Amino acid sequence: MNDQDVRKAIQGNKDAFSTIINEIKEKSYRIAFCYLKNEHDSLDAISNSILFSFKYMRKLKNPEYFTTWFTRILINECKKIIKKGHGDVDLSIMENNLIHEDHYSDTDLIDKVLLLSEHERMIIYLKYYQGYTLEEISDILELPLNTVKSKLYRSLKQLKEEVEKSGR
């Protein structure tokens, strides 16, 4: 993402804002769909997040954190929809997203990832399938960095043990 476009958007440039939203729209949809499991609610969450971020764009102090900031807004919007009773927190839909990702298509590993807790799955997904840093994941999920690190370590250890059990 071009930090210059983010800076322009912070100053109120609508075209620059549209450009940066277009750059993250697919990634945002996959995240929302992991939480909400249906297109309508996912699109609602994204629309609400876009409106909120446009309204408060001037409060973003560091342009390089736009994607992290927006993702946190999006996840909070997803949680609001879930609280209203429209969504479901079960992330098993992640299987479809992971299978269709170019990064990995090992269904045995995906099955093992789906056995992890919700936070562990989301940390794995954000880290290895979306490319976020641990610091960004900490901000997005609003968890302490050490908690993210320990959950990731435990998850990877558990996955390694499961893979070894299955003879891989």
N, CA, C and O of each residue as an XYZ file, in Angstrom:
672
protein
N       0.842     -1.172      0.000
C       0.000      0.000      0.000
C       0.891      1.240      0.000
O       1.907      1.296      0.693
N       0.503      2.187     -0.757
C       1.251      3.419     -0.911
C       0.948      4.365      0.256
O      -0.182      4.831      0.403
N       1.960      4.646      1.084
C       1.779      5.567      2.220
C       1.365      6.964      1.763
O       0.695      7.693      2.494
N       1.770      7.324      0.556
C       1.402      8.646      0.027
C      -0.112      8.746     -0.167
O      -0.714      9.777      0.132
N      -0.724      7.667     -0.669
C      -2.174      7.659     -0.824
C      -2.865      7.756      0.537
O      -3.879      8.438      0.683
N      -2.304      7.070      1.523
C      -2.884      7.124      2.864
C      -2.773      8.542      3.421
O      -3.719      9.050      4.023
N      -1.634      9.172      3.223
C      -1.459     10.558      3.695
C      -2.486     11.497      3.029
O      -3.069     12.364      3.680
N      -2.685     11.302      1.728
C      -3.671     12.117      1.012
C      -5.074     11.860      1.555
O      -5.867     12.788      1.713
N      -5.373     10.599      1.839
C      -6.692     10.253      2.379
C      -6.890     10.880      3.760
O      -7.982     11.349      4.080
N      -5.849     10.887      4.565
C      -5.925     11.520      5.888
C      -6.253     12.995      5.742
O      -6.950     13.564      6.582
N      -5.755     13.620      4.678
C      -6.025     15.041      4.427
C      -7.382     15.280      3.772
O      -7.752     16.421      3.495
N      -8.125     14.194      3.525
C      -9.477     14.337      3.002
C      -9.647     14.032      1.530
O     -10.736     14.238      0.994
N      -8.627     13.554      0.859
C      -8.708     13.246     -0.564
C      -9.528     11.965     -0.760
O      -9.090     10.877     -0.387
N     -10.716     12.106     -1.347
C     -11.633     10.976     -1.522
C     -11.107      9.944     -2.518
O     -11.308      8.744     -2.334
N     -10.436     10.407     -3.569
C      -9.882      9.480     -4.555
C      -8.794      8.605     -3.937
O      -8.729      7.405     -4.202
N      -7.948      9.210     -3.120
C      -6.890      8.446     -2.453
C      -7.505      7.435     -1.491
O      -7.038      6.300     -1.395
N      -8.553      7.848     -0.779
C      -9.225      6.930      0.140
C      -9.809      5.754     -0.636
O      -9.679      4.606     -0.213
N     -10.441      6.030     -1.753
C     -11.007      4.977     -2.595
C      -9.914      4.019     -3.083
O     -10.124      2.806     -3.132
N      -8.769      4.558     -3.438
C      -7.651      3.734     -3.905
C      -7.181      2.778     -2.820
O      -6.974      1.594     -3.085
N      -7.011      3.277     -1.600
C      -6.496      2.393     -0.540
C      -7.544      1.361     -0.126
O      -7.193      0.238      0.234
N      -8.820      1.728     -0.172
C      -9.877      0.759      0.145
C      -9.909     -0.336     -0.918
O     -10.072     -1.510     -0.589
N      -9.757      0.032     -2.176
C      -9.737     -0.963     -3.253
C      -8.577     -1.935     -3.105
O      -8.690     -3.099     -3.490
N      -7.463     -1.468     -2.550
C      -6.301     -2.337     -2.366
C      -6.528     -3.396     -1.283
O      -5.909     -4.459     -1.324
N      -7.400     -3.121     -0.326
C      -7.592     -4.065      0.790
C      -8.961     -4.728      0.780
O      -9.293     -5.448      1.722
N      -9.759     -4.509     -0.246
C     -11.133     -4.993     -0.232
C     -11.238     -6.519     -0.212
O     -12.079     -7.059      0.507
N     -10.417     -7.220     -0.971
C     -10.503     -8.687     -0.986
C     -10.055     -9.285      0.340
O     -10.701    -10.189      0.871
N      -8.960     -8.784      0.868
C      -8.462     -9.257      2.161
C      -9.510     -8.980      3.241
O      -9.742     -9.822      4.109
N     -10.131     -7.826      3.194
C     -11.155     -7.451      4.177
C     -12.370     -8.363      4.072
O     -12.943     -8.766      5.084
N     -12.754     -8.681      2.856
C     -13.902     -9.569      2.679
C     -13.628    -10.945      3.272
O     -14.486    -11.517      3.943
N     -12.432    -11.478      3.026
C     -12.098    -12.796      3.573
C     -12.121    -12.794      5.100
O     -12.594    -13.748      5.718
N     -11.617    -11.741      5.697
C     -11.629    -11.650      7.162
C     -13.061    -11.567      7.672
O     -13.429    -12.286      8.601
N     -13.866    -10.704      7.081
C     -15.266    -10.558      7.512
C     -16.020    -11.869      7.313
O     -16.814    -12.261      8.168
N     -15.784    -12.539      6.209
C     -16.485    -13.785      5.931
C     -16.080    -14.885      6.912
O     -16.899    -15.733      7.267
N     -14.823    -14.873      7.351
C     -14.385    -15.837      8.372
C     -15.187    -15.662      9.653
O     -15.531    -16.643     10.312
N     -15.480    -14.447      9.997
C     -16.252    -14.180     11.211
C     -17.744    -14.437     11.022
O     -18.382    -15.052     11.876
N     -18.292    -13.974      9.922
C     -19.749    -13.894      9.790
C     -20.373    -15.001      8.950
O     -21.561    -15.284      9.099
N     -19.622    -15.614      8.096
C     -20.042    -16.769      7.308
C     -21.176    -16.517      6.331
O     -21.814    -17.467      5.878
N     -21.439    -15.287      6.002
C     -22.369    -15.051      4.903
C     -22.036    -13.729      4.230
O     -21.501    -12.804      4.841
N     -22.370    -13.679      2.966
C     -21.983    -12.536      2.142
C     -22.644    -11.245      2.596
O     -21.987    -10.209      2.691
N     -23.941    -11.302      2.876
C     -24.676    -10.092      3.241
C     -24.084     -9.423      4.483
O     -23.790     -8.228      4.463
N     -23.908    -10.190      5.562
C     -23.354     -9.620      6.792
C     -21.917     -9.155      6.589
O     -21.505     -8.137      7.145
N     -21.158     -9.898      5.796
C     -19.766     -9.515      5.533
C     -19.701     -8.179      4.804
O     -18.890     -7.316      5.142
N     -20.546     -8.019      3.820
C     -20.572     -6.751      3.078
C     -21.057     -5.601      3.960
O     -20.566     -4.479      3.841
N     -22.022     -5.876      4.848
C     -22.462     -4.858      5.801
C     -21.312     -4.426      6.705
O     -21.109     -3.234      6.936
N     -20.565     -5.396      7.212
C     -19.445     -5.087      8.097
C     -18.392     -4.251      7.371
O     -17.837     -3.309      7.935
N     -18.127     -4.605      6.124
C     -17.147     -3.851      5.343
C     -17.651     -2.438      5.075
O     -16.898     -1.473      5.213
N     -18.916     -2.311      4.694
C     -19.481     -0.977      4.433
C     -19.416     -0.097      5.673
O     -19.019      1.066      5.599
N     -19.810     -0.658      6.815
C     -19.760      0.106      8.064
C     -18.332      0.498      8.406
O     -18.085      1.600      8.895
N     -17.396     -0.402      8.150
C     -15.983     -0.128      8.435
C     -15.440      0.970      7.530
O     -14.660      1.818      7.964
N     -15.855      0.945      6.280
C     -15.412      1.988      5.339
C     -15.958      3.346      5.774
O     -15.230      4.338      5.794
N     -17.234      3.382      6.120
C     -17.823      4.653      6.565
C     -17.138      5.171      7.827
O     -16.812      6.354      7.922
N     -16.922      4.278      8.795
C     -16.280      4.668     10.041
C     -14.862      5.167      9.775
O     -14.458      6.213     10.283
N     -14.108      4.407      8.975
C     -12.717      4.794      8.731
C     -12.637      6.104      7.936
O     -11.735      6.910      8.162
N     -13.561      6.314      7.023
C     -13.559      7.586      6.282
C     -13.844      8.752      7.231
O     -13.211      9.805      7.151
N     -14.792      8.547      8.113
C     -15.170      9.590      9.065
C     -14.023      9.945     10.012
O     -13.822     11.111     10.349
N     -13.277      8.927     10.436
C     -12.230      9.145     11.437
C     -10.816      9.044     10.868
O      -9.851      8.909     11.621
N     -10.694      9.108      9.563
C      -9.393      8.972      8.901
C      -8.370      9.974      9.423
O      -7.187      9.655      9.536
N      -8.820     11.172      9.737
C      -7.899     12.216     10.209
C      -7.247     11.860     11.545
O      -6.224     12.440     11.910
N      -7.831     10.916     12.270
C      -7.268     10.523     13.570
C      -6.138      9.506     13.440
O      -5.435      9.229     14.412
N      -5.961      8.954     12.249
C      -4.883      7.996     12.021
C      -3.558      8.751     12.003
O      -3.324      9.590     11.133
N      -2.700      8.448     12.964
C      -1.443      9.194     13.095
C      -0.320      8.642     12.231
O       0.526      9.399     11.755
N      -0.305      7.331     12.025
C       0.774      6.702     11.255
C       0.197      6.033     10.010
O      -0.452      4.991     10.111
N       0.427      6.619      8.847
C      -0.121      6.052      7.603
C       0.255      4.591      7.366
O      -0.516      3.849      6.757
N       1.419      4.171      7.835
C       1.855      2.792      7.590
C       0.996      1.775      8.336
O       1.056      0.582      8.037
N       0.195      2.232      9.307
C      -0.664      1.327     10.069
C      -2.117      1.331      9.594
O      -3.001      0.821     10.283
N      -2.359      1.906      8.424
C      -3.737      1.981      7.954
C      -4.396      0.610      7.877
O      -5.515      0.441      8.360
N      -3.727     -0.368      7.281
C      -4.336     -1.689      7.108
C      -4.649     -2.333      8.453
O      -5.710     -2.934      8.625
N      -3.739     -2.209      9.394
C      -3.979     -2.752     10.740
C      -5.154     -2.044     11.397
O      -6.022     -2.687     11.986
N      -5.179     -0.733     11.297
C      -6.246      0.083     11.876
C      -7.593     -0.294     11.263
O      -8.577     -0.481     11.979
N      -7.631     -0.404      9.947
C      -8.874     -0.746      9.262
C      -9.332     -2.157      9.631
O     -10.523     -2.390      9.841
N      -8.393     -3.094      9.709
C      -8.751     -4.469     10.053
C      -9.331     -4.545     11.458
O     -10.276     -5.297     11.694
N      -8.781     -3.779     12.391
C      -9.332     -3.746     13.745
C     -10.764     -3.208     13.724
O     -11.640     -3.747     14.401
N     -10.998     -2.163     12.961
C     -12.350     -1.604     12.815
C     -13.279     -2.670     12.243
O     -14.394     -2.853     12.730
N     -12.821     -3.367     11.217
C     -13.622     -4.405     10.566
C     -13.977     -5.530     11.540
O     -15.130     -5.958     11.597
N     -13.013     -6.003     12.291
C     -13.284     -7.071     13.250
C     -14.264     -6.598     14.320
O     -15.136     -7.359     14.738
N     -14.132     -5.363     14.760
C     -15.090     -4.827     15.730
C     -16.493     -4.751     15.132
O     -17.475     -5.026     15.823
N     -16.595     -4.386     13.871
C     -17.902     -4.361     13.201
C     -18.481     -5.771     13.101
O     -19.681     -5.970     13.290
N     -17.631     -6.737     12.805
C     -18.088     -8.136     12.748
C     -18.615     -8.577     14.110
O     -19.650     -9.237     14.200
N     -17.907     -8.213     15.152
C     -18.339     -8.578     16.509
C     -19.673     -7.916     16.859
O     -20.506     -8.515     17.539
N     -19.874     -6.688     16.398
C     -21.172     -6.022     16.630
C     -22.304     -6.784     15.951
O     -23.376     -6.965     16.529
N     -22.061     -7.221     14.740
C     -23.078     -7.979     14.004
C     -23.358     -9.300     14.709
O     -24.510     -9.721     14.808
N     -22.318     -9.947     15.195
C     -22.492    -11.210     15.924
C     -23.327    -10.974     17.184
O     -24.219    -11.764     17.495
N     -23.040     -9.889     17.908
C     -23.791     -9.582     19.132
C     -25.264     -9.318     18.835
O     -26.132     -9.609     19.658
N     -25.538     -8.771     17.668
C     -26.926     -8.521     17.280
C     -27.629     -9.802     16.859
O     -28.832     -9.806     16.599
N     -26.864    -10.896     16.795
C     -27.467    -12.191     16.480
C     -27.480    -12.556     15.018
O     -28.157    -13.505     14.623
N     -26.740    -11.815     14.200
C     -26.755    -12.107     12.765
C     -25.630    -13.016     12.325
O     -25.759    -13.722     11.325
N     -24.532    -13.010     13.056
C     -23.375    -13.793     12.638
C     -23.104    -14.915     13.608
O     -23.817    -15.091     14.595
N     -22.073    -15.668     13.319
C     -21.670    -16.795     14.156
C     -20.156    -16.775     14.254
O     -19.473    -16.566     13.251
N     -19.627    -16.987     15.439
C     -18.199    -16.861     15.658
C     -17.408    -18.050     15.150
O     -16.186    -17.950     15.034
N     -18.041    -19.163     14.843
C     -17.335    -20.357     14.386
C     -16.584    -20.060     13.095
O     -17.184    -19.652     12.100
N     -15.296    -20.261     13.114
C     -14.474    -19.913     11.954
C     -14.234    -21.089     11.016
O     -13.280    -21.068     10.239
N     -15.080    -22.114     11.073
C     -14.849    -23.267     10.218
C     -14.941    -22.912      8.737
O     -14.428    -23.642      7.887
N     -15.588    -21.802      8.431
C     -15.654    -21.363      7.037
C     -14.262    -21.030      6.506
O     -14.051    -20.954      5.296
N     -13.316    -20.833      7.425
C     -11.943    -20.547      7.022
C     -11.417    -21.631      6.078
O     -10.565    -21.361      5.232
N     -11.923    -22.843      6.224
C     -11.466    -23.937      5.376
C     -11.592    -23.563      3.903
O     -10.658    -23.774      3.130
N     -12.731    -23.013      3.511
C     -12.919    -22.624      2.116
C     -11.919    -21.566      1.703
O     -11.359    -21.625      0.608
N     -11.692    -20.588      2.586
C     -10.745    -19.528      2.267
C      -9.329    -20.071      2.140
O      -8.594    -19.677      1.234
N      -8.940    -20.970      3.035
C      -7.580    -21.486      3.012
C      -7.355    -22.409      1.821
O      -6.288    -22.381      1.208
N      -8.339    -23.215      1.494
C      -8.195    -24.131      0.367
C      -8.019    -23.352     -0.931
O      -7.275    -23.779     -1.814
N      -8.690    -22.229     -1.050
C      -8.641    -21.460     -2.285
C      -7.505    -20.444     -2.309
O      -7.285    -19.791     -3.328
N      -6.786    -20.304     -1.210
C      -5.634    -19.408     -1.191
C      -4.531    -20.009     -2.055
O      -4.398    -21.230     -2.145
N      -3.762    -19.165     -2.673
C      -2.625    -19.641     -3.446
C      -1.507    -20.143     -2.536
O      -0.667    -20.938     -2.956
N      -1.501    -19.670     -1.271
C      -0.400    -19.969     -0.370
C      -0.322    -21.450      0.005
O       0.776    -21.996      0.106
N      -1.455    -22.106      0.210
C      -1.402    -23.462      0.737
C      -2.688    -24.183      0.421
O      -3.768    -23.597      0.489
N      -2.581    -25.446      0.076
C      -3.802    -26.191     -0.200
C      -3.773    -27.586      0.421
O      -4.455    -28.483     -0.075
N      -3.008    -27.794      1.487
C      -2.924    -29.079      2.164
C      -4.134    -29.225      3.088
O      -4.175    -28.621      4.159
N      -5.115    -30.025      2.674
C      -6.355    -30.135      3.447
C      -6.151    -30.809      4.788
O      -6.907    -30.533      5.720
N      -5.145    -31.699      4.933
C      -4.863    -32.299      6.237
C      -4.443    -31.229      7.239
O      -4.899    -31.225      8.382
N      -3.580    -30.332      6.808
C      -3.143    -29.257      7.691
C      -4.305    -28.319      8.003
O      -4.451    -27.865      9.138
N      -5.116    -28.035      7.019
C      -6.277    -27.167      7.233
C      -7.211    -27.787      8.270
O      -7.717    -27.089      9.148
N      -7.439    -29.096      8.168
C      -8.277    -29.787      9.156
C      -7.711    -29.627     10.563
O      -8.459    -29.447     11.523
N      -6.401    -29.693     10.677
C      -5.758    -29.545     11.989
C      -5.860    -28.107     12.495
O      -6.059    -27.884     13.689
N      -5.726    -27.142     11.604
C      -5.877    -25.734     11.991
C      -7.296    -25.481     12.497
O      -7.494    -24.726     13.449
N      -8.269    -26.106     11.868
C      -9.664    -25.903     12.269
C      -9.972    -26.477     13.649
O     -11.002    -26.144     14.235
N      -9.103    -27.329     14.172
C      -9.286    -27.870     15.518
C      -8.806    -26.903     16.607
O      -9.097    -27.104     17.787
N      -8.085    -25.873     16.220
C      -7.578    -24.898     17.181
C      -8.705    -24.007     17.694
O      -9.791    -23.973     17.116
N      -8.441    -23.289     18.778
C      -9.433    -22.345     19.313
C      -9.609    -21.176     18.338
O      -8.808    -20.990     17.422
N     -10.656    -20.406     18.551
C     -10.959    -19.274     17.665
C      -9.785    -18.304     17.563
O      -9.380    -17.939     16.459
N      -9.232    -17.880     18.709
C      -8.110    -16.936     18.674
C      -6.892    -17.546     17.993
O      -6.209    -16.875     17.220
N      -6.622    -18.808     18.274
C      -5.468    -19.465     17.660
C      -5.625    -19.536     16.144
O      -4.676    -19.279     15.404
N      -6.824    -19.886     15.684
C      -7.068    -19.946     14.231
C      -6.894    -18.573     13.604
O      -6.278    -18.438     12.547
N      -7.441    -17.554     14.260
C      -7.355    -16.211     13.688
C      -5.902    -15.734     13.663
O      -5.488    -15.079     12.707
N      -5.130    -16.050     14.692
C      -3.721    -15.668     14.705
C      -2.975    -16.356     13.562
O      -2.206    -15.718     12.843
N      -3.206    -17.660     13.399
C      -2.581    -18.405     12.295
C      -3.001    -17.804     10.947
O      -2.170    -17.590     10.064
N      -4.299    -17.539     10.809
C      -4.819    -16.994      9.550
C      -4.210    -15.627      9.237
O      -3.752    -15.386      8.121
N      -4.209    -14.735     10.231
C      -3.672    -13.389     10.000
C      -2.164    -13.421      9.741
O      -1.656    -12.655      8.922
N      -1.461    -14.296     10.430
C       0.000    -14.362     10.295
C       0.415    -15.021      8.980
O       1.179    -14.444      8.207
N      -0.084    -16.214      8.733
C       0.441    -16.997      7.616
C      -0.352    -16.883      6.321
O       0.169    -17.202      5.252
N      -1.593    -16.438      6.397
C      -2.392    -16.342      5.177
C      -2.657    -14.900      4.760
O      -2.952    -14.624      3.597
N      -2.548    -13.975      5.729
C      -2.736    -12.570      5.392
C      -1.430    -11.773      5.500
O      -1.353    -10.649      5.003
N      -0.405    -12.344      6.146
C       0.908    -11.713      6.178
C       1.104    -10.622      7.216
O       2.038     -9.828      7.096
N       0.254    -10.561      8.227
C       0.417     -9.556      9.277
C       1.562     -9.935     10.208
O       1.862    -11.115     10.385
N       2.200     -8.924     10.803
C       3.225     -9.165     11.816
C       2.536     -9.463     13.143
O       1.341     -9.212     13.299
N       3.292     -9.996     14.091
C       2.723    -10.282     15.411
C       2.246     -9.003     16.099
O       1.227     -9.013     16.789
N       2.966     -7.920     15.916
C       2.557     -6.638     16.494
C       1.225     -6.180     15.901
O       0.348     -5.699     16.618
N       1.087     -6.333     14.598
C      -0.167     -5.951     13.942
C      -1.312     -6.840     14.415
O      -2.418     -6.353     14.652
N      -1.057     -8.128     14.554
C      -2.088     -9.051     15.032
C      -2.494     -8.681     16.449
O      -3.675     -8.729     16.792
N      -1.527     -8.315     17.269
C      -1.808     -7.872     18.631
C      -2.755     -6.665     18.618
O      -3.709     -6.612     19.395
N      -2.489     -5.709     17.741
C      -3.356     -4.535     17.609
C      -4.729     -4.902     17.074
O      -5.745     -4.437     17.592
N      -4.764     -5.728     16.050
C      -6.030     -6.100     15.413
C      -6.948     -6.831     16.387
O      -8.130     -6.509     16.499
N      -6.393     -7.822     17.093
C      -7.201     -8.638     17.999
C      -7.310     -8.037     19.395
O      -8.003     -8.566     20.264
N      -6.616     -6.925     19.590
C      -6.613     -6.239     20.885
C      -6.203     -7.193     22.007
O      -6.840     -7.266     23.058
N      -5.120     -7.916     21.743
C      -4.519     -8.827     22.713
C      -3.092     -8.365     22.971
O      -2.450     -7.813     22.077
N      -2.585     -8.583     24.187
C      -1.182     -8.241     24.431
C      -0.264     -9.024     23.492
O      -0.556    -10.164     23.132
N       0.834     -8.407     23.105
C       1.770     -9.033     22.177
C       2.251    -10.379     22.709
O       2.346    -11.341     21.947
N       2.554    -10.463     23.996
C       3.031    -11.733     24.556
C       1.964    -12.816     24.500
O       2.289    -13.994     24.353
N       0.706    -12.438     24.614
C      -0.383    -13.411     24.484
C      -0.443    -13.945     23.061
O      -0.609    -15.147     22.850
N      -0.309    -13.061     22.095
C      -0.304    -13.484     20.690
C       0.873    -14.431     20.436
O       0.719    -15.468     19.791
N       2.044    -14.061     20.951
C       3.229    -14.904     20.759
C       3.033    -16.280     21.379
O       3.340    -17.295     20.754
N       2.519    -16.318     22.612
C       2.362    -17.617     23.279
C       1.284    -18.459     22.602
O       1.441    -19.673     22.473
N       0.191    -17.830     22.169
C      -0.858    -18.579     21.463
C      -0.320    -19.124     20.133
O      -0.615    -20.257     19.755
N       0.456    -18.322     19.444
C       1.041    -18.773     18.184
C       2.004    -19.931     18.444
O       1.965    -20.939     17.738
N       2.856    -19.796     19.441
C       3.805    -20.863     19.767
C       3.076    -22.156     20.115
O       3.414    -23.221     19.598
N       2.078    -22.065     20.988
C       1.317    -23.264     21.376
C       0.592    -23.873     20.181
O       0.548    -25.093     20.029
N       0.030    -23.023     19.341
C      -0.690    -23.509     18.156
C       0.242    -24.241     17.208
O      -0.084    -25.323     16.720
N       1.394    -23.658     16.950
C       2.351    -24.288     16.042
C       2.875    -25.591     16.623
O       3.071    -26.568     15.900
N       3.103    -25.602     17.939
C       3.554    -26.832     18.593
C       2.488    -27.918     18.466
O       2.793    -29.069     18.153
N       1.226    -27.534     18.715
C       0.114    -28.483     18.601
C      -0.017    -28.993     17.166
O      -0.214    -30.188     16.948
N       0.090    -28.099     16.198
C       0.009    -28.506     14.794
C       1.142    -29.453     14.425
O       0.929    -30.438     13.718
N       2.348    -29.154     14.906
C       3.493    -30.016     14.628
C       3.252    -31.415     15.194
O       3.515    -32.413     14.523
N       2.752    -31.486     16.425
C       2.479    -32.778     17.054
C       1.413    -33.550     16.271
O       1.538    -34.757     16.062
N       0.369    -32.843     15.843
C      -0.688    -33.488     15.073
C      -0.182    -34.010     13.734
O      -0.554    -35.101     13.301
N       0.662    -33.225     13.086
C       1.218    -33.633     11.801
C       2.119    -34.857     11.992
O       2.073    -35.799     11.201
N       2.935    -34.836     13.045
C       3.809    -35.995     13.325
C       3.002    -37.240     13.644
O       3.386    -38.339     13.246
N       1.879    -37.090     14.361
C       1.010    -38.224     14.679
C       0.454    -38.858     13.419
O       0.320    -40.078     13.327
N       0.135    -38.017     12.456
C      -0.476    -38.538     11.241
C       0.558    -39.095     10.261
O       0.210    -39.527      9.161
N       1.850    -39.083     10.673
C       2.881    -39.706      9.858
C       3.375    -38.878      8.707
O       3.832    -39.419      7.700
N       3.293    -37.587      8.837
C       3.754    -36.721      7.753
C       5.165    -36.285      7.958
O       5.710    -35.550      7.135
